[in-house]
Amino acid sequence: MKKNKFLKLCYIFIITIILSTNMSIVYADDVDNEEFLETQDINEVVETISNNVTEMPSTNSRKTVVYDRKSKTVLFGKNEDTKSAMASTTKIMTATIVLENASLNEKVTVSSKAGGTGGSRLGLKKGDEATVNDLLYGLMLRSGNDAAVALAEHVGGSVSEFANKMNKKAEELGLVNTHFVTPHGLDNSEHYTTAHELAKLTDYALENSKFAEIVGTKFTTIYINNQPRQISNTNELLGVLNGVVGVKTGFTNNAGRCLVTETKREDLDIITVVLGADTTKFRTKDSIALIEYTYSNYRTVDLEEKIIEQFNNWKNINQERIKITQCKEKNLQLTIGEIEIKELPIRKDEIDDLQYEINAISTIEAPVKQWEKFGDITVKLNNEIIQSVEIINTTEIDRITWKDYFKYLIKLQTTTIF
């Protein structure tokens, strides 16, 4: 009986160890267990894709998007507006909140909660000290969940209060399908985003030069308790694929393998997001495929120049044809309003399909206010509206009064007499 009881206890102990070991799999960015593509393999993938870039890439990743930073538009994607777990790509928002609410040289003391956070770690312990700057590098390069909690507690006072700051910023940015619970991204049903909104968030984050500097760093030395520690970036494409300058990796069971990438080549600056890949190799291949396809098939069109040209051609013919009744003097001066999308990447084979439609009123009764709208220039591609630009009048046109008629009659009569 005692032997059976002992064996039962042994079994329970073994099962507990196995379960606790398996539990580590759900943690974000467990980089030590990931199998990355070697640089040579990445170059081979690039070459293979480059030989067949005319076909839209088929991806293993469940959700993808390619987002143009200049026009703030989605070029193409897959399930890009579907909610998804985001794993450690969460830290893009974490770093943003920290950078906007703390000084880089502030000292942070690690709490027991931060030091005990699992998953990918910087290796912090309770009582450790480091600057905000060094913890940010540990957050974004090493993807330290312990650094995330330490920074959240330092800036927000607690993880929950820091999450409130994250959600407030998401609301400010118009991210209606994004919600944060933690600063690190470990799985939680109330912690989610979309590929599209993650790209928008990343675009905003990259406006901060310090953020861009951090995520673009491949190797660096940080200091914990004044002791140097070398860390490297988990982003496998940084420093390998032409034009890649950041941004962040991620992994949990629910999120799958994730990668947010910014790439700059010539005049095209794009953010690529892949969420839900089955393996690290798939997320790498998918990202490369989306990037290479974009740069091989898209060309930036100067929409501002085209719109101004179309408007001037129309104005030269039509401005004098617009009839203004009851006006004292027809001093009409038309111009165009703000052009929101000045440049836009468009598929090379679709550039000639761009359409510019101008609709304006032909008759109006005075008075006419300054900056009053007279029409629109609509830019379309494949019958979809890209943007509309207002046609407006820059002058004020007064309505004629009985006094003006009287003066006119006197002038007419005087002219007739003499």
C-alpha positions as CSV (number, residue, x, y, z in Angstrom):
1,M,0.0,0.0,0.0
2,K,2.8,2.4,0.9
3,K,4.6,1.5,-2.2
4,N,1.5,2.3,-4.3
5,K,1.1,5.6,-2.5
6,F,4.7,6.4,-3.2
7,L,4.4,5.5,-6.9
8,K,1.2,7.6,-7.1
9,L,3.1,10.6,-5.6
10,C,5.9,10.0,-8.1
11,Y,3.5,10.0,-11.0
12,I,1.9,13.2,-9.8
13,F,5.3,14.8,-9.5
14,I,6.4,13.8,-13.0
15,I,3.1,14.9,-14.5
16,T,3.4,18.3,-12.7
17,I,6.9,18.7,-14.1
18,I,5.8,17.8,-17.7
19,L,2.8,20.2,-17.5
20,S,4.9,23.0,-16.1
21,T,7.4,22.4,-18.9
22,N,4.7,22.5,-21.6
23,M,3.2,25.6,-20.1
24,S,6.4,27.5,-21.1
25,I,5.3,27.0,-24.7
26,V,2.5,29.6,-24.3
27,Y,4.9,32.3,-23.3
28,A,5.7,35.1,-25.8
29,D,8.9,35.0,-27.9
30,D,10.6,31.9,-26.4
31,V,13.5,32.6,-28.7
32,D,15.8,30.0,-27.4
33,N,13.6,27.3,-28.8
34,E,13.0,28.9,-32.2
35,E,14.6,27.6,-35.4
36,F,15.5,30.6,-37.6
37,L,16.4,30.7,-41.2
38,E,20.1,31.2,-41.8
39,T,21.2,34.2,-43.8
40,Q,22.0,31.9,-46.7
41,D,18.6,30.4,-46.6
42,I,17.0,33.8,-46.5
43,N,19.0,34.8,-49.6
44,E,17.8,31.7,-51.4
45,V,14.2,32.5,-50.5
46,V,14.7,36.0,-51.9
47,E,16.1,34.6,-55.1
48,T,13.3,32.1,-55.5
49,I,10.6,34.7,-54.9
50,S,12.3,37.2,-57.2
51,N,12.0,34.8,-60.1
52,N,8.2,34.7,-59.7
53,V,7.1,38.0,-58.3
54,T,4.1,38.6,-60.6
55,E,1.8,36.3,-58.7
56,M,0.2,37.5,-55.5
57,P,2.0,35.6,-52.7
58,S,0.2,32.7,-51.0
59,T,1.1,32.8,-47.3
60,N,1.0,30.3,-44.4
61,S,0.3,33.2,-42.0
62,R,-3.5,33.6,-41.2
63,K,-3.5,37.4,-41.3
64,T,-1.2,39.6,-43.3
65,V,-1.1,43.2,-44.5
66,V,1.2,45.5,-46.5
67,Y,0.8,49.1,-45.4
68,D,2.2,52.2,-47.1
69,R,3.6,54.7,-44.6
70,K,3.4,57.8,-46.9
71,S,-0.3,57.4,-48.0
72,K,-1.4,55.7,-44.8
73,T,-3.2,53.1,-46.9
74,V,-3.3,49.3,-47.2
75,L,-1.8,48.1,-50.4
76,F,-3.1,44.5,-50.0
77,G,-3.7,41.9,-47.3
78,K,-5.4,38.8,-46.1
79,N,-7.9,38.9,-43.2
80,E,-6.2,42.1,-42.3
81,D,-9.2,43.4,-40.3
82,T,-9.8,40.2,-38.4
83,K,-9.1,40.3,-34.6
84,S,-6.1,38.3,-33.5
85,A,-3.8,37.6,-30.6
86,M,-0.6,39.7,-31.1
87,A,2.0,38.1,-28.8
88,S,5.1,40.3,-28.2
89,T,4.3,42.7,-31.1
90,T,2.3,44.2,-28.1
91,K,5.7,45.7,-27.1
92,I,5.4,48.2,-29.9
93,M,2.7,49.9,-27.9
94,T,4.6,49.3,-24.6
95,A,7.7,51.1,-25.9
96,T,5.6,53.9,-27.3
97,I,3.8,54.6,-23.9
98,V,7.1,54.4,-22.1
99,L,8.9,56.8,-24.5
100,E,6.0,59.3,-24.2
101,N,5.8,59.1,-20.4
102,A,9.3,58.6,-19.0
103,S,12.9,60.0,-19.4
104,L,15.5,57.6,-20.8
105,N,17.9,58.1,-17.9
106,E,15.4,57.3,-15.1
107,K,16.4,54.4,-12.9
108,V,14.0,51.5,-12.6
109,T,14.0,49.0,-9.7
110,V,12.7,45.6,-10.6
111,S,9.8,44.2,-8.5
112,S,9.3,40.6,-7.5
113,K,6.4,40.5,-10.0
114,A,8.5,41.8,-12.9
115,G,11.4,39.5,-11.9
116,G,9.1,36.5,-11.9
117,T,7.5,37.1,-15.3
118,G,7.9,34.0,-17.5
119,G,8.5,33.5,-21.2
120,S,11.2,35.3,-23.1
121,R,13.3,37.1,-20.5
122,L,16.0,39.6,-20.1
123,G,17.0,37.8,-17.0
124,L,15.9,40.4,-14.4
125,K,15.6,39.6,-10.7
126,K,13.9,41.3,-7.8
127,G,15.9,44.4,-6.8
128,D,17.9,44.7,-10.0
129,E,18.3,48.3,-11.3
130,A,18.6,49.6,-14.8
131,T,17.7,52.7,-16.8
132,V,14.5,53.1,-18.8
133,N,16.8,53.3,-21.9
134,D,18.5,49.9,-21.2
135,L,15.2,48.2,-20.3
136,L,13.7,49.5,-23.6
137,Y,16.5,47.8,-25.5
138,G,15.9,44.7,-23.5
139,L,12.2,45.0,-24.3
140,M,12.5,45.4,-28.0
141,L,15.6,43.4,-28.9
142,R,15.5,40.5,-26.5
143,S,11.7,40.7,-26.1
144,G,12.0,40.6,-22.4
145,N,8.6,40.1,-20.7
146,D,10.3,40.9,-17.4
147,A,11.5,44.2,-18.8
148,A,7.9,44.9,-20.0
149,V,6.4,44.5,-16.5
150,A,9.2,46.5,-14.9
151,L,8.6,49.4,-17.3
152,A,4.9,49.1,-17.0
153,E,5.1,49.3,-13.2
154,H,7.5,52.2,-13.4
155,V,5.4,54.3,-15.8
156,G,1.9,53.2,-14.8
157,G,2.3,52.2,-11.1
158,S,0.8,48.8,-12.0
159,V,0.3,46.6,-15.0
160,S,-3.5,47.4,-15.0
161,E,-2.9,51.1,-15.0
162,F,-0.3,50.9,-17.7
163,A,-2.8,48.9,-19.8
164,N,-5.3,51.8,-19.3
165,K,-2.6,54.1,-20.9
166,M,-2.2,51.6,-23.7
167,N,-5.9,51.5,-24.4
168,K,-6.2,55.3,-24.2
169,K,-3.5,55.7,-26.8
170,A,-5.2,53.0,-29.0
171,E,-8.4,55.1,-28.8
172,E,-6.5,58.3,-29.8
173,L,-5.1,56.5,-32.8
174,G,-8.5,55.2,-33.9
175,L,-7.7,51.6,-33.3
176,V,-11.2,50.4,-32.7
177,N,-10.4,46.6,-32.9
178,T,-7.5,46.7,-30.5
179,H,-7.4,46.1,-26.8
180,F,-4.6,45.6,-24.3
181,V,-4.4,43.8,-21.0
182,T,-0.7,43.3,-20.5
183,P,2.6,45.0,-21.6
184,H,4.1,41.8,-23.0
185,G,1.4,40.1,-24.9
186,L,1.0,36.7,-23.2
187,D,-2.3,35.1,-24.3
188,N,-5.4,36.6,-22.9
189,S,-8.8,36.6,-24.6
190,E,-9.2,40.3,-24.0
191,H,-5.8,41.2,-25.5
192,Y,-6.1,41.5,-29.3
193,T,-5.6,43.6,-32.4
194,T,-5.7,43.2,-36.2
195,A,-2.9,43.2,-38.8
196,H,-4.2,46.5,-40.2
197,E,-4.4,48.2,-36.9
198,L,-1.0,46.8,-35.8
199,A,0.5,48.4,-38.9
200,K,-1.1,51.7,-38.1
201,L,0.2,51.5,-34.5
202,T,3.7,50.7,-35.8
203,D,3.6,53.6,-38.3
204,Y,2.8,55.9,-35.4
205,A,5.5,54.4,-33.2
206,L,8.1,54.8,-35.9
207,E,7.5,58.6,-35.9
208,N,9.5,58.6,-32.6
209,S,13.1,58.7,-33.6
210,K,14.3,56.8,-30.4
211,F,11.8,54.0,-31.1
212,A,13.1,53.7,-34.7
213,E,16.7,53.7,-33.4
214,I,15.9,50.9,-30.9
215,V,14.1,48.6,-33.2
216,G,16.8,49.1,-35.9
217,T,19.6,48.0,-33.6
218,K,20.9,44.5,-34.2
219,F,23.3,44.2,-31.3
220,T,24.0,46.4,-28.3
221,T,25.3,46.4,-24.7
222,I,23.0,47.3,-21.8
223,Y,23.7,47.6,-18.1
224,I,21.9,45.8,-15.3
225,N,23.2,46.8,-11.8
226,N,26.0,48.7,-13.7
227,Q,27.1,45.4,-15.2
228,P,27.4,45.1,-19.0
229,R,25.2,42.6,-20.9
230,Q,25.3,42.1,-24.6
231,I,21.9,41.4,-26.3
232,S,20.9,40.8,-29.9
233,N,17.7,41.5,-31.9
234,T,15.2,38.6,-32.4
235,N,14.2,40.1,-35.8
236,E,15.7,37.6,-38.3
237,L,15.4,40.0,-41.3
238,L,17.1,43.0,-39.7
239,G,20.5,43.5,-41.3
240,V,19.9,40.6,-43.8
241,L,17.1,41.6,-46.2
242,N,17.6,44.7,-48.3
243,G,15.9,47.7,-46.8
244,V,14.6,46.2,-43.6
245,V,15.0,48.6,-40.6
246,G,12.9,46.9,-37.8
247,V,10.4,46.2,-36.1
248,K,9.3,43.3,-33.8
249,T,8.8,39.6,-33.5
250,G,6.2,37.7,-31.5
251,F,5.0,34.2,-30.5
252,T,2.4,32.6,-28.3
253,N,0.2,29.5,-28.9
254,N,-2.8,31.6,-29.8
255,A,-1.0,34.2,-31.9
256,G,1.3,31.8,-33.7
257,R,4.5,33.2,-35.1
258,C,4.3,36.9,-35.8
259,L,6.5,39.5,-37.4
260,V,6.1,43.2,-38.0
261,T,8.7,44.6,-40.5
262,E,9.5,48.1,-41.8
263,T,11.3,48.2,-45.2
264,K,12.7,51.2,-47.0
265,R,13.8,51.1,-50.6
266,E,14.0,54.1,-52.9
267,D,10.8,56.1,-52.4
268,L,8.7,53.3,-51.0
269,D,8.4,52.9,-47.2
270,I,6.2,50.0,-46.1
271,I,5.2,48.1,-43.0
272,T,4.5,44.4,-43.4
273,V,2.6,42.4,-40.8
274,V,2.2,38.6,-40.6
275,L,0.2,37.0,-37.8
276,G,-0.5,33.4,-37.1
277,A,2.3,31.6,-39.0
278,D,2.9,28.0,-38.0
279,T,6.6,28.3,-37.7
280,T,9.4,30.9,-37.6
281,K,10.5,29.8,-41.1
282,F,7.0,30.4,-42.4
283,R,6.8,33.9,-40.9
284,T,10.1,34.7,-42.4
285,K,9.2,33.4,-45.9
286,D,5.8,35.1,-45.8
287,S,7.4,38.4,-44.9
288,I,10.0,38.2,-47.6
289,A,7.4,37.2,-50.2
290,L,5.1,40.1,-49.3
291,I,8.1,42.6,-49.3
292,E,9.6,41.4,-52.6
293,Y,6.2,41.2,-54.3
294,T,5.5,44.8,-53.3
295,Y,8.8,46.2,-54.5
296,S,8.6,44.3,-57.8
297,N,5.0,45.2,-58.7
298,Y,4.3,48.6,-57.2
299,R,5.4,52.1,-58.2
300,T,4.7,55.3,-56.4
301,V,2.5,57.7,-58.4
302,D,2.6,61.5,-57.7
303,L,-1.1,62.0,-57.2
304,E,-0.7,65.6,-56.2
305,E,0.9,66.5,-59.5
306,K,-1.7,64.6,-61.5
307,I,-4.6,66.2,-59.6
308,I,-3.2,69.7,-60.0
309,E,-2.7,69.1,-63.7
310,Q,-6.2,67.8,-64.2
311,F,-7.7,70.7,-62.3
312,N,-5.8,73.4,-64.2
313,N,-6.8,71.9,-67.6
314,W,-10.5,71.8,-66.4
315,K,-10.3,75.3,-64.9
316,N,-8.9,76.9,-68.1
317,I,-12.0,75.7,-70.0
318,N,-14.8,75.8,-67.4
319,Q,-14.2,78.6,-64.8
320,E,-15.6,81.3,-67.1
321,R,-18.6,79.1,-68.1
322,I,-19.9,79.0,-64.5
323,K,-22.9,81.3,-64.2
324,I,-23.3,83.4,-61.1
325,T,-26.7,85.1,-60.9
326,Q,-27.6,88.2,-58.9
327,C,-23.9,89.0,-58.4
328,K,-22.5,92.5,-58.0
329,E,-19.3,91.4,-59.8
330,K,-18.2,88.0,-61.0
331,N,-14.7,87.7,-59.5
332,L,-14.7,83.9,-59.3
333,Q,-11.3,82.3,-58.5
334,L,-11.4,78.6,-58.2
335,T,-8.7,76.4,-56.6
336,I,-8.5,73.0,-54.9
337,G,-8.5,72.0,-51.3
338,E,-6.1,69.8,-49.4
339,I,-4.8,66.7,-51.1
340,E,-4.6,64.2,-48.3
341,I,-2.9,61.4,-50.3
342,K,-0.1,63.1,-52.2
343,E,1.7,59.9,-53.3
344,L,0.4,56.4,-53.6
345,P,2.0,53.1,-54.6
346,I,0.0,51.5,-57.3
347,R,0.5,48.2,-59.3
348,K,2.5,49.0,-62.4
349,D,0.0,47.4,-64.6
350,E,-2.8,49.5,-63.1
351,I,-1.3,53.0,-63.3
352,D,-2.9,53.7,-66.7
353,D,-6.3,52.7,-65.2
354,L,-6.3,55.7,-62.8
355,Q,-9.3,57.9,-63.4
356,Y,-9.9,61.6,-62.5
357,E,-13.5,62.7,-62.5
358,I,-14.4,66.4,-62.0
359,N,-17.9,67.4,-61.0
360,A,-18.8,71.1,-60.3
361,I,-21.9,73.3,-60.3
362,S,-22.6,75.2,-63.5
363,T,-24.9,77.9,-61.9
364,I,-25.0,79.5,-58.5
365,E,-26.8,82.5,-57.1
366,A,-24.9,85.2,-55.2
367,P,-23.9,85.9,-52.5
368,V,-21.0,83.3,-52.6
369,K,-18.9,83.0,-49.5
370,Q,-15.1,82.8,-49.6
371,W,-13.9,79.1,-49.5
372,E,-17.3,77.9,-50.6
373,K,-17.3,74.5,-52.3
374,F,-18.0,74.4,-56.0
375,G,-17.3,70.7,-56.7
376,D,-14.9,67.8,-56.4
377,I,-12.1,66.0,-58.2
378,T,-12.4,62.3,-57.5
379,V,-9.6,59.9,-58.1
380,K,-10.6,56.3,-58.9
381,L,-8.9,53.0,-59.5
382,N,-11.0,50.0,-60.7
383,N,-14.1,52.0,-59.8
384,E,-13.0,52.4,-56.2
385,I,-12.6,55.9,-54.9
386,I,-9.0,56.6,-53.7
387,Q,-9.7,60.1,-52.6
388,S,-11.8,63.2,-53.3
389,V,-10.5,66.8,-53.4
390,E,-12.7,69.8,-53.1
391,I,-12.9,72.6,-55.7
392,I,-13.4,75.8,-53.8
393,N,-13.7,79.6,-54.5
394,T,-11.1,81.8,-52.9
395,T,-13.0,85.1,-53.2
396,E,-16.2,86.5,-51.7
397,I,-18.9,87.4,-54.3
398,D,-21.5,89.9,-53.2
399,R,-25.1,90.0,-54.2
400,I,-26.3,93.0,-56.1
401,T,-28.6,95.3,-54.3
402,W,-31.2,97.9,-55.4
403,K,-28.6,100.6,-54.6
404,D,-26.2,98.9,-57.1
405,Y,-29.0,98.8,-59.7
406,F,-29.7,102.5,-59.1
407,K,-26.1,103.5,-59.5
408,Y,-25.9,101.4,-62.6
409,L,-28.9,103.1,-64.1
410,I,-27.5,106.6,-63.4
411,K,-24.2,105.6,-64.9
412,L,-26.0,104.2,-67.9
413,Q,-28.1,107.3,-68.3
414,T,-25.1,109.6,-68.0
415,T,-23.2,107.6,-70.5
416,T,-26.2,107.8,-72.9
417,I,-26.6,111.6,-72.5
418,F,-22.9,112.4,-73.1
